[in-house]
Amino acid sequence: MTGHHLDINVEGQGARAISAEEDSTMDIKDSTISSQGENSRGILTFEAARVTG
């Protein structure tokens, strides 16, 4: 997945802006990511997932 010029804002308990799993690759450039709330995450990856940018 590729994302450019994104403005991602999530709010709430356990919220996730970007979640990648397994062997996926996400390329995020020129973007703003914010999260608010208890146990919230901006970027969360599992296993061999990668986030580049």
N, CA, C, O and CB atoms as a CASP TS submission, in Angstrom:
PFRMAT TS
TARGET T0000
AUTHOR 0000-0000-0000
METHOD Language model
MODEL 1
PARENT N/A
ATOM      1  N   MET     1       0.833  -1.155   0.000  1.00  0.00           N
ATOM      2  CA  MET     1       0.000   0.000   0.000  1.00  0.00           C
ATOM      3  C   MET     1       0.885   1.226   0.000  1.00  0.00           C
ATOM      4  O   MET     1       1.929   1.247   0.651  1.00  0.00           O
ATOM      5  CB  MET     1      -0.952  -0.007   1.191  1.00  0.00           C
ATOM      6  N   THR     2       0.471   2.248  -0.728  1.00  0.00           N
ATOM      7  CA  THR     2       1.198   3.507  -0.775  1.00  0.00           C
ATOM      8  C   THR     2       0.259   4.640  -0.404  1.00  0.00           C
ATOM      9  O   THR     2      -0.864   4.705  -0.904  1.00  0.00           O
ATOM     10  CB  THR     2       1.814   3.741  -2.172  1.00  0.00           C
ATOM     11  N   GLY     3       0.702   5.523   0.457  1.00  0.00           N
ATOM     12  CA  GLY     3      -0.090   6.684   0.847  1.00  0.00           C
ATOM     13  C   GLY     3       0.774   7.937   0.819  1.00  0.00           C
ATOM     14  O   GLY     3       1.850   7.963   1.416  1.00  0.00           O
ATOM     15  N   HIS     4       0.315   8.967   0.133  1.00  0.00           N
ATOM     16  CA  HIS     4       1.036  10.241   0.056  1.00  0.00           C
ATOM     17  C   HIS     4       0.078  11.369   0.431  1.00  0.00           C
ATOM     18  O   HIS     4      -1.092  11.360   0.051  1.00  0.00           O
ATOM     19  CB  HIS     4       1.634  10.469  -1.376  1.00  0.00           C
ATOM     20  N   HIS     5       0.589  12.327   1.173  1.00  0.00           N
ATOM     21  CA  HIS     5      -0.168  13.523   1.560  1.00  0.00           C
ATOM     22  C   HIS     5      -1.437  13.161   2.328  1.00  0.00           C
ATOM     23  O   HIS     5      -2.503  13.720   2.070  1.00  0.00           O
ATOM     24  CB  HIS     5      -0.527  14.345   0.322  1.00  0.00           C
ATOM     25  N   LEU     6      -1.320  12.224   3.273  1.00  0.00           N
ATOM     26  CA  LEU     6      -2.455  11.815   4.101  1.00  0.00           C
ATOM     27  C   LEU     6      -2.486  12.632   5.390  1.00  0.00           C
ATOM     28  O   LEU     6      -1.443  13.050   5.893  1.00  0.00           O
ATOM     29  CB  LEU     6      -2.380  10.303   4.422  1.00  0.00           C
ATOM     30  N   ASP     7      -3.670  12.853   5.911  1.00  0.00           N
ATOM     31  CA  ASP     7      -3.858  13.476   7.215  1.00  0.00           C
ATOM     32  C   ASP     7      -4.773  12.547   8.002  1.00  0.00           C
ATOM     33  O   ASP     7      -5.996  12.604   7.875  1.00  0.00           O
ATOM     34  CB  ASP     7      -4.462  14.943   7.096  1.00  0.00           C
ATOM     35  N   ILE     8      -4.159  11.683   8.823  1.00  0.00           N
ATOM     36  CA  ILE     8      -4.902  10.663   9.553  1.00  0.00           C
ATOM     37  C   ILE     8      -4.943  11.038  11.030  1.00  0.00           C
ATOM     38  O   ILE     8      -3.904  11.264  11.649  1.00  0.00           O
ATOM     39  CB  ILE     8      -4.264   9.260   9.356  1.00  0.00           C
ATOM     40  N   ASN     9      -6.158  11.102  11.593  1.00  0.00           N
ATOM     41  CA  ASN     9      -6.339  11.394  13.002  1.00  0.00           C
ATOM     42  C   ASN     9      -7.351  10.402  13.567  1.00  0.00           C
ATOM     43  O   ASN     9      -8.493  10.350  13.110  1.00  0.00           O
ATOM     44  CB  ASN     9      -6.806  12.869  13.219  1.00  0.00           C
ATOM     45  N   VAL    10      -6.941   9.618  14.553  1.00  0.00           N
ATOM     46  CA  VAL    10      -7.860   8.678  15.201  1.00  0.00           C
ATOM     47  C   VAL    10      -7.961   9.019  16.676  1.00  0.00           C
ATOM     48  O   VAL    10      -7.002   9.489  17.288  1.00  0.00           O
ATOM     49  CB  VAL    10      -7.389   7.208  15.010  1.00  0.00           C
ATOM     50  N   GLU    11      -9.132   8.778  17.235  1.00  0.00           N
ATOM     51  CA  GLU    11      -9.371   9.054  18.647  1.00  0.00           C
ATOM     52  C   GLU    11     -10.146   7.908  19.270  1.00  0.00           C
ATOM     53  O   GLU    11     -11.013   7.306  18.636  1.00  0.00           O
ATOM     54  CB  GLU    11     -10.130  10.382  18.827  1.00  0.00           C
ATOM     55  N   GLY    12      -9.824   7.619  20.514  1.00  0.00           N
ATOM     56  CA  GLY    12     -10.563   6.603  21.249  1.00  0.00           C
ATOM     57  C   GLY    12      -9.651   5.561  21.844  1.00  0.00           C
ATOM     58  O   GLY    12      -8.500   5.411  21.436  1.00  0.00           O
ATOM     59  N   GLN    13     -10.168   4.857  22.794  1.00  0.00           N
ATOM     60  CA  GLN    13      -9.393   3.824  23.462  1.00  0.00           C
ATOM     61  C   GLN    13      -9.040   2.713  22.482  1.00  0.00           C
ATOM     62  O   GLN    13      -9.918   2.158  21.820  1.00  0.00           O
ATOM     63  CB  GLN    13     -10.166   3.258  24.661  1.00  0.00           C
ATOM     64  N   GLY    14      -7.762   2.395  22.391  1.00  0.00           N
ATOM     65  CA  GLY    14      -7.281   1.328  21.520  1.00  0.00           C
ATOM     66  C   GLY    14      -7.301   1.662  20.035  1.00  0.00           C
ATOM     67  O   GLY    14      -7.167   0.761  19.207  1.00  0.00           O
ATOM     68  N   ALA    15      -7.463   2.924  19.678  1.00  0.00           N
ATOM     69  CA  ALA    15      -7.526   3.318  18.264  1.00  0.00           C
ATOM     70  C   ALA    15      -6.192   3.075  17.566  1.00  0.00           C
ATOM     71  O   ALA    15      -5.132   3.173  18.184  1.00  0.00           O
ATOM     72  CB  ALA    15      -7.922   4.799  18.136  1.00  0.00           C
ATOM     73  N   ARG    16      -6.250   2.756  16.273  1.00  0.00           N
ATOM     74  CA  ARG    16      -5.050   2.537  15.465  1.00  0.00           C
ATOM     75  C   ARG    16      -5.199   3.288  14.153  1.00  0.00           C
ATOM     76  O   ARG    16      -6.200   3.131  13.453  1.00  0.00           O
ATOM     77  CB  ARG    16      -4.809   1.019  15.210  1.00  0.00           C
ATOM     78  N   ALA    17      -4.212   4.098  13.819  1.00  0.00           N
ATOM     79  CA  ALA    17      -4.253   4.832  12.554  1.00  0.00           C
ATOM     80  C   ALA    17      -3.833   3.923  11.403  1.00  0.00           C
ATOM     81  O   ALA    17      -4.515   3.856  10.381  1.00  0.00           O
ATOM     82  CB  ALA    17      -3.340   6.076  12.616  1.00  0.00           C
ATOM     83  N   ILE    18      -2.710   3.223  11.568  1.00  0.00           N
ATOM     84  CA  ILE    18      -2.214   2.307  10.544  1.00  0.00           C
ATOM     85  C   ILE    18      -1.813   1.013  11.230  1.00  0.00           C
ATOM     86  O   ILE    18      -1.069   1.022  12.210  1.00  0.00           O
ATOM     87  CB  ILE    18      -1.009   2.923   9.751  1.00  0.00           C
ATOM     88  N   SER    19      -2.312  -0.096  10.709  1.00  0.00           N
ATOM     89  CA  SER    19      -1.984  -1.401  11.253  1.00  0.00           C
ATOM     90  C   SER    19      -1.577  -2.316  10.103  1.00  0.00           C
ATOM     91  O   SER    19      -2.353  -2.536   9.173  1.00  0.00           O
ATOM     92  CB  SER    19      -3.182  -1.997  12.050  1.00  0.00           C
ATOM     93  N   ALA    20      -0.366  -2.844  10.170  1.00  0.00           N
ATOM     94  CA  ALA    20       0.148  -3.721   9.111  1.00  0.00           C
ATOM     95  C   ALA    20       0.480  -5.081   9.709  1.00  0.00           C
ATOM     96  O   ALA    20       0.994  -5.168  10.825  1.00  0.00           O
ATOM     97  CB  ALA    20       1.406  -3.100   8.425  1.00  0.00           C
ATOM     98  N   GLU    21       0.181  -6.146   8.958  1.00  0.00           N
ATOM     99  CA  GLU    21       0.419  -7.498   9.452  1.00  0.00           C
ATOM    100  C   GLU    21       1.124  -8.364   8.416  1.00  0.00           C
ATOM    101  O   GLU    21       1.212  -8.027   7.235  1.00  0.00           O
ATOM    102  CB  GLU    21      -0.892  -8.144   9.857  1.00  0.00           C
ATOM    103  N   GLU    22       1.628  -9.509   8.917  1.00  0.00           N
ATOM    104  CA  GLU    22       2.264 -10.534   8.087  1.00  0.00           C
ATOM    105  C   GLU    22       3.459  -9.967   7.320  1.00  0.00           C
ATOM    106  O   GLU    22       4.341  -9.371   7.939  1.00  0.00           O
ATOM    107  CB  GLU    22       1.246 -11.130   7.106  1.00  0.00           C
ATOM    108  N   ASP    23       3.521 -10.128   6.006  1.00  0.00           N
ATOM    109  CA  ASP    23       4.671  -9.654   5.226  1.00  0.00           C
ATOM    110  C   ASP    23       4.315  -8.446   4.366  1.00  0.00           C
ATOM    111  O   ASP    23       4.907  -8.244   3.307  1.00  0.00           O
ATOM    112  CB  ASP    23       5.206 -10.776   4.340  1.00  0.00           C
ATOM    113  N   SER    24       3.341  -7.634   4.818  1.00  0.00           N
ATOM    114  CA  SER    24       2.920  -6.467   4.052  1.00  0.00           C
ATOM    115  C   SER    24       3.933  -5.325   4.187  1.00  0.00           C
ATOM    116  O   SER    24       4.694  -5.262   5.152  1.00  0.00           O
ATOM    117  CB  SER    24       1.531  -6.002   4.514  1.00  0.00           C
ATOM    118  N   THR    25       3.924  -4.438   3.208  1.00  0.00           N
ATOM    119  CA  THR    25       4.751  -3.237   3.227  1.00  0.00           C
ATOM    120  C   THR    25       3.863  -2.035   2.926  1.00  0.00           C
ATOM    121  O   THR    25       3.081  -2.044   1.975  1.00  0.00           O
ATOM    122  CB  THR    25       5.924  -3.339   2.201  1.00  0.00           C
ATOM    123  N   MET    26       3.999  -1.003   3.752  1.00  0.00           N
ATOM    124  CA  MET    26       3.252   0.233   3.554  1.00  0.00           C
ATOM    125  C   MET    26       4.260   1.355   3.396  1.00  0.00           C
ATOM    126  O   MET    26       5.189   1.482   4.194  1.00  0.00           O
ATOM    127  CB  MET    26       2.267   0.513   4.742  1.00  0.00           C
ATOM    128  N   ASP    27       4.080   2.165   2.373  1.00  0.00           N
ATOM    129  CA  ASP    27       4.958   3.294   2.119  1.00  0.00           C
ATOM    130  C   ASP    27       4.142   4.570   2.336  1.00  0.00           C
ATOM    131  O   ASP    27       3.244   4.880   1.555  1.00  0.00           O
ATOM    132  CB  ASP    27       5.567   3.236   0.667  1.00  0.00           C
ATOM    133  N   ILE    28       4.462   5.302   3.399  1.00  0.00           N
ATOM    134  CA  ILE    28       3.722   6.506   3.766  1.00  0.00           C
ATOM    135  C   ILE    28       4.677   7.693   3.670  1.00  0.00           C
ATOM    136  O   ILE    28       5.697   7.725   4.359  1.00  0.00           O
ATOM    137  CB  ILE    28       3.107   6.386   5.207  1.00  0.00           C
ATOM    138  N   LYS    29       4.349   8.676   2.812  1.00  0.00           N
ATOM    139  CA  LYS    29       5.212   9.848   2.622  1.00  0.00           C
ATOM    140  C   LYS    29       4.415  11.138   2.753  1.00  0.00           C
ATOM    141  O   LYS    29       3.224  11.184   2.447  1.00  0.00           O
ATOM    142  CB  LYS    29       5.902   9.795   1.250  1.00  0.00           C
ATOM    143  N   ASP    30       5.091  12.179   3.213  1.00  0.00           N
ATOM    144  CA  ASP    30       4.504  13.517   3.307  1.00  0.00           C
ATOM    145  C   ASP    30       3.142  13.480   3.976  1.00  0.00           C
ATOM    146  O   ASP    30       2.191  14.082   3.477  1.00  0.00           O
ATOM    147  CB  ASP    30       4.383  14.143   1.923  1.00  0.00           C
ATOM    148  N   SER    31       3.033  12.783   5.100  1.00  0.00           N
ATOM    149  CA  SER    31       1.753  12.587   5.764  1.00  0.00           C
ATOM    150  C   SER    31       1.846  12.939   7.244  1.00  0.00           C
ATOM    151  O   SER    31       2.933  12.990   7.819  1.00  0.00           O
ATOM    152  CB  SER    31       1.280  11.146   5.592  1.00  0.00           C
ATOM    153  N   THR    32       0.681  13.181   7.851  1.00  0.00           N
ATOM    154  CA  THR    32       0.579  13.445   9.276  1.00  0.00           C
ATOM    155  C   THR    32      -0.322  12.389   9.891  1.00  0.00           C
ATOM    156  O   THR    32      -1.438  12.159   9.426  1.00  0.00           O
ATOM    157  CB  THR    32       0.036  14.879   9.552  1.00  0.00           C
ATOM    158  N   ILE    33       0.179  11.746  10.948  1.00  0.00           N
ATOM    159  CA  ILE    33      -0.585  10.713  11.630  1.00  0.00           C
ATOM    160  C   ILE    33      -0.630  11.063  13.112  1.00  0.00           C
ATOM    161  O   ILE    33       0.409  11.301  13.727  1.00  0.00           O
ATOM    162  CB  ILE    33       0.038   9.295  11.401  1.00  0.00           C
ATOM    163  N   SER    34      -1.826  11.096  13.683  1.00  0.00           N
ATOM    164  CA  SER    34      -1.937  11.366  15.117  1.00  0.00           C
ATOM    165  C   SER    34      -2.986  10.447  15.728  1.00  0.00           C
ATOM    166  O   SER    34      -3.953  10.062  15.071  1.00  0.00           O
ATOM    167  CB  SER    34      -2.296  12.854  15.376  1.00  0.00           C
ATOM    168  N   SER    35      -2.780  10.103  16.995  1.00  0.00           N
ATOM    169  CA  SER    35      -3.737   9.261  17.707  1.00  0.00           C
ATOM    170  C   SER    35      -3.883   9.805  19.118  1.00  0.00           C
ATOM    171  O   SER    35      -2.915  10.250  19.735  1.00  0.00           O
ATOM    172  CB  SER    35      -3.283   7.763  17.723  1.00  0.00           C
ATOM    173  N   GLN    36      -5.101   9.760  19.609  1.00  0.00           N
ATOM    174  CA  GLN    36      -5.396  10.237  20.960  1.00  0.00           C
ATOM    175  C   GLN    36      -6.293   9.227  21.644  1.00  0.00           C
ATOM    176  O   GLN    36      -7.262   8.740  21.062  1.00  0.00           O
ATOM    177  CB  GLN    36      -6.064  11.643  20.934  1.00  0.00           C
ATOM    178  N   GLY    37      -5.963   8.920  22.875  1.00  0.00           N
ATOM    179  CA  GLY    37      -6.772   7.991  23.649  1.00  0.00           C
ATOM    180  C   GLY    37      -5.895   6.953  24.323  1.00  0.00           C
ATOM    181  O   GLY    37      -4.765   6.704  23.904  1.00  0.00           O
ATOM    182  N   GLU    38      -6.426   6.361  25.356  1.00  0.00           N
ATOM    183  CA  GLU    38      -5.683   5.350  26.101  1.00  0.00           C
ATOM    184  C   GLU    38      -5.367   4.155  25.206  1.00  0.00           C
ATOM    185  O   GLU    38      -6.251   3.612  24.542  1.00  0.00           O
ATOM    186  CB  GLU    38      -6.479   4.896  27.339  1.00  0.00           C
ATOM    187  N   ASN    39      -4.107   3.757  25.196  1.00  0.00           N
ATOM    188  CA  ASN    39      -3.614   2.634  24.397  1.00  0.00           C
ATOM    189  C   ASN    39      -3.832   2.810  22.893  1.00  0.00           C
ATOM    190  O   ASN    39      -3.908   1.822  22.163  1.00  0.00           O
ATOM    191  CB  ASN    39      -4.282   1.368  24.848  1.00  0.00           C
ATOM    192  N   SER    40      -3.931   4.044  22.428  1.00  0.00           N
ATOM    193  CA  SER    40      -4.055   4.266  20.985  1.00  0.00           C
ATOM    194  C   SER    40      -2.666   4.271  20.355  1.00  0.00           C
ATOM    195  O   SER    40      -1.675   4.564  21.024  1.00  0.00           O
ATOM    196  CB  SER    40      -4.799   5.601  20.685  1.00  0.00           C
ATOM    197  N   ARG    41      -2.601   3.948  19.073  1.00  0.00           N
ATOM    198  CA  ARG    41      -1.326   3.838  18.359  1.00  0.00           C
ATOM    199  C   ARG    41      -1.429   4.551  17.020  1.00  0.00           C
ATOM    200  O   ARG    41      -2.471   4.517  16.366  1.00  0.00           O
ATOM    201  CB  ARG    41      -0.929   2.353  18.154  1.00  0.00           C
ATOM    202  N   GLY    42      -0.344   5.194  16.618  1.00  0.00           N
ATOM    203  CA  GLY    42      -0.286   5.797  15.293  1.00  0.00           C
ATOM    204  C   GLY    42       0.017   4.744  14.249  1.00  0.00           C
ATOM    205  O   GLY    42      -0.715   4.600  13.269  1.00  0.00           O
ATOM    206  N   ILE    43       1.109   3.999  14.461  1.00  0.00           N
ATOM    207  CA  ILE    43       1.504   2.929  13.542  1.00  0.00           C
ATOM    208  C   ILE    43       1.794   1.685  14.367  1.00  0.00           C
ATOM    209  O   ILE    43       2.547   1.722  15.340  1.00  0.00           O
ATOM    210  CB  ILE    43       2.753   3.339  12.680  1.00  0.00           C
ATOM    211  N   LEU    44       1.183   0.590  13.959  1.00  0.00           N
ATOM    212  CA  LEU    44       1.346  -0.668  14.666  1.00  0.00           C
ATOM    213  C   LEU    44       1.649  -1.757  13.644  1.00  0.00           C
ATOM    214  O   LEU    44       0.905  -1.919  12.677  1.00  0.00           O
ATOM    215  CB  LEU    44       0.077  -1.016  15.501  1.00  0.00           C
ATOM    216  N   THR    45       2.736  -2.508  13.847  1.00  0.00           N
ATOM    217  CA  THR    45       3.082  -3.589  12.918  1.00  0.00           C
ATOM    218  C   THR    45       3.217  -4.913  13.667  1.00  0.00           C
ATOM    219  O   THR    45       3.557  -4.949  14.850  1.00  0.00           O
ATOM    220  CB  THR    45       4.394  -3.264  12.168  1.00  0.00           C
ATOM    221  N   PHE    46       2.943  -5.989  12.951  1.00  0.00           N
ATOM    222  CA  PHE    46       3.051  -7.335  13.491  1.00  0.00           C
ATOM    223  C   PHE    46       3.883  -8.194  12.542  1.00  0.00           C
ATOM    224  O   PHE    46       3.880  -7.997  11.327  1.00  0.00           O
ATOM    225  CB  PHE    46       1.647  -7.957  13.712  1.00  0.00           C
ATOM    226  N   GLU    47       4.583  -9.138  13.127  1.00  0.00           N
ATOM    227  CA  GLU    47       5.368 -10.123  12.378  1.00  0.00           C
ATOM    228  C   GLU    47       6.362  -9.434  11.450  1.00  0.00           C
ATOM    229  O   GLU    47       7.143  -8.609  11.925  1.00  0.00           O
ATOM    230  CB  GLU    47       4.443 -11.045  11.570  1.00  0.00           C
ATOM    231  N   ALA    48       6.376  -9.727  10.159  1.00  0.00           N
ATOM    232  CA  ALA    48       7.384  -9.185   9.246  1.00  0.00           C
ATOM    233  C   ALA    48       6.911  -7.939   8.500  1.00  0.00           C
ATOM    234  O   ALA    48       7.532  -7.556   7.509  1.00  0.00           O
ATOM    235  CB  ALA    48       7.787 -10.240   8.251  1.00  0.00           C
ATOM    236  N   ALA    49       5.837  -7.301   8.943  1.00  0.00           N
ATOM    237  CA  ALA    49       5.311  -6.116   8.261  1.00  0.00           C
ATOM    238  C   ALA    49       6.303  -4.958   8.365  1.00  0.00           C
ATOM    239  O   ALA    49       7.046  -4.847   9.340  1.00  0.00           O
ATOM    240  CB  ALA    49       3.942  -5.707   8.858  1.00  0.00           C
ATOM    241  N   ARG    50       6.302  -4.097   7.342  1.00  0.00           N
ATOM    242  CA  ARG    50       7.200  -2.948   7.305  1.00  0.00           C
ATOM    243  C   ARG    50       6.418  -1.700   6.921  1.00  0.00           C
ATOM    244  O   ARG    50       5.515  -1.744   6.085  1.00  0.00           O
ATOM    245  CB  ARG    50       8.363  -3.188   6.315  1.00  0.00           C
ATOM    246  N   VAL    51       6.784  -0.587   7.551  1.00  0.00           N
ATOM    247  CA  VAL    51       6.261   0.719   7.164  1.00  0.00           C
ATOM    248  C   VAL    51       7.457   1.575   6.806  1.00  0.00           C
ATOM    249  O   VAL    51       8.354   1.771   7.627  1.00  0.00           O
ATOM    250  CB  VAL    51       5.395   1.377   8.308  1.00  0.00           C
ATOM    251  N   THR    52       7.476   2.085   5.591  1.00  0.00           N
ATOM    252  CA  THR    52       8.583   2.919   5.116  1.00  0.00           C
ATOM    253  C   THR    52       8.059   4.302   4.779  1.00  0.00           C
ATOM    254  O   THR    52       6.849   4.528   4.742  1.00  0.00           O
ATOM    255  CB  THR    52       9.277   2.281   3.882  1.00  0.00           C
ATOM    256  N   GLY    53       8.970   5.215   4.535  1.00  0.00           N
ATOM    257  CA  GLY    53       8.503   6.552   4.151  1.00  0.00           C
ATOM    258  C   GLY    53       9.570   7.573   4.147  1.00  0.00           C
ATOM    259  O   GLY    53       9.310   8.737   3.842  1.00  0.00           O
TER
END
